[in-house]
Amino acid sequence: MKLCLCLLYTVLQVTVGCIISEPEDEIITRSPGESVLLSCSCTDLQIKPDEIQWSVVTSDETEYRELTGDLNPEEMKRFSGRVQTFSDSSPGNASLLLSNLTEEDHGEYMCEIESGTRTITLIVSYSEHSNTTELFRMHLFIRLALSALFVMVGATAVICSSCRAKKNGQKARGY
């Protein structure tokens, strides 16, 4: 029975091909300068889809850009060195890694494989989280600087007090 099920599963995979493992659409928010993994893969990572197509519709919805295949010079310049795919090392992994994000990267990214399309909305903006992190860092720096200042003032007071005690001790002895 198990052998029959395994054979049936194998036949279905061969005849159906790649089935997108995460068919739900997704919204991802990142800050400029960060990286994002746009996940898109087959349920079986060893099955190579006949075609993988990534495209993006920019935030103003007037621009449609291909991110895989033969890129035109404008797209090559815009995404140069910032786009990485994984299908060479894992045939069924059509995910896209986009590095060093800019606000212009904001838009709807679509992964198209023969069995369907996955849409990921990428929002690239300075988020409240990154502002909070910066405020925390600044607050920490100020606290450390003030602590160091108090330590130096305290050390100076101890040294001055010690010097005065020595000086007063010398006067009392008649030096």
C-alpha positions in Angstrom: 0.0 0.0 0.0 2.8 2.4 0.9 4.6 1.6 -2.3 1.5 2.4 -4.3 1.1 5.7 -2.6 4.7 6.6 -3.2 4.4 5.7 -6.9 1.2 7.7 -7.2 2.9 10.7 -5.5 5.9 10.5 -7.9 3.7 10.2 -11.0 1.6 13.2 -9.9 4.8 15.3 -9.2 6.2 14.4 -12.6 3.0 15.1 -14.5 2.0 18.3 -12.5 5.5 19.7 -12.1 6.2 22.4 -9.6 3.5 23.4 -7.2 4.1 26.7 -5.3 4.6 25.8 -1.7 3.4 29.2 -0.3 0.5 30.3 -2.5 -0.7 33.0 -0.1 0.1 36.6 -0.9 2.2 38.4 1.6 3.1 41.9 2.7 6.7 42.6 3.9 7.9 45.9 5.3 11.6 46.8 5.3 13.8 49.9 5.8 16.1 51.3 3.1 19.5 49.6 3.2 18.1 46.3 4.5 17.7 43.0 2.5 14.6 41.0 1.9 14.0 37.4 0.9 11.0 37.1 -1.4 10.1 33.5 -0.9 8.8 31.4 -3.7 9.5 27.7 -4.1 8.1 24.4 -5.2 6.7 21.9 -2.7 9.5 19.6 -3.9 12.7 21.5 -4.0 14.3 19.0 -6.4 11.7 19.6 -9.2 12.9 22.2 -11.6 10.1 24.4 -13.0 10.0 24.8 -16.8 10.1 28.6 -16.3 10.5 31.0 -13.3 9.5 34.6 -13.9 9.9 37.4 -11.3 8.4 40.8 -12.1 7.6 43.9 -10.2 4.9 46.6 -10.6 6.3 49.7 -8.9 4.3 51.7 -6.4 3.0 54.2 -8.9 1.6 51.2 -10.9 2.9 52.5 -14.2 6.0 50.4 -14.5 6.2 46.7 -15.0 9.8 45.3 -14.8 11.1 41.8 -15.4 13.6 40.7 -12.8 14.7 37.4 -14.3 15.6 36.3 -17.8 17.0 38.9 -20.2 17.0 42.2 -18.3 17.1 45.4 -20.3 20.0 47.9 -19.6 17.8 50.1 -17.4 16.8 47.2 -15.1 20.3 45.8 -15.1 21.6 49.2 -13.8 18.9 49.6 -11.2 19.2 46.0 -9.7 22.9 45.4 -10.5 24.6 43.4 -7.8 21.4 43.5 -5.6 19.4 40.5 -6.9 20.3 36.9 -6.1 18.4 33.7 -7.0 18.9 30.2 -5.6 17.6 28.0 -8.4 21.2 27.0 -9.4 21.8 25.3 -6.1 18.2 24.2 -5.4 16.2 23.7 -8.6 12.8 24.1 -7.0 13.8 27.3 -5.0 12.6 30.3 -7.0 13.1 32.7 -4.1 14.7 36.1 -4.8 17.0 37.9 -2.4 17.0 41.7 -2.9 19.8 43.5 -1.1 20.5 47.2 -0.2 16.8 48.2 -0.6 15.9 51.6 -1.8 12.5 53.4 -1.5 12.1 52.8 -5.3 12.0 49.1 -4.6 8.6 49.5 -3.1 6.0 47.6 -5.1 4.3 44.3 -5.9 6.6 41.4 -6.8 5.2 38.5 -8.6 6.8 35.0 -8.8 5.3 33.1 -11.7 5.8 29.4 -12.1 3.8 27.1 -14.4 1.4 26.1 -11.5 0.6 29.7 -10.4 1.6 33.1 -9.2 2.6 34.4 -5.8 2.4 38.1 -5.1 4.5 39.8 -2.4 3.9 43.4 -1.6 7.1 45.0 -0.5 6.9 48.3 1.4 10.3 50.1 1.8 10.2 53.0 4.1 11.8 54.3 7.3 9.7 52.4 9.8 8.8 53.3 13.4 10.9 50.3 14.4 14.1 51.7 12.9 13.4 55.1 14.5 12.9 53.4 17.8 16.1 51.5 17.4 18.0 54.7 16.6 16.5 56.4 19.6 17.5 53.5 21.8 21.1 53.6 20.5 21.3 57.3 21.0 19.9 57.0 24.5 22.4 54.3 25.4 25.3 56.4 24.1 24.2 59.4 26.2 23.9 57.2 29.3 27.3 55.7 28.7 28.9 59.2 28.1 27.3 60.6 31.3 28.4 57.5 33.3 32.0 58.0 32.1 31.8 61.7 32.9 30.6 61.0 36.5 33.4 58.4 36.9 36.0 61.0 35.8 34.5 63.7 38.1 34.5 61.3 41.0 38.1 60.2 40.4 39.2 63.9 40.2 37.5 64.6 43.5 39.2 61.7 45.2 42.6 62.7 43.8 42.1 66.3 44.9 41.0 65.2 48.3 44.0 63.0 48.7 46.3 65.8 47.6 44.8 68.2 50.1 45.1 65.6 52.9 48.8 65.2 52.1 49.3 68.9 52.0 47.5 69.5 55.3 49.5 66.6 56.8 52.8 68.2 55.8 51.8 71.6 57.3 50.9 70.0 60.6 54.3 68.4 60.8 56.1 71.6 60.0 57.5 70.8 56.6 
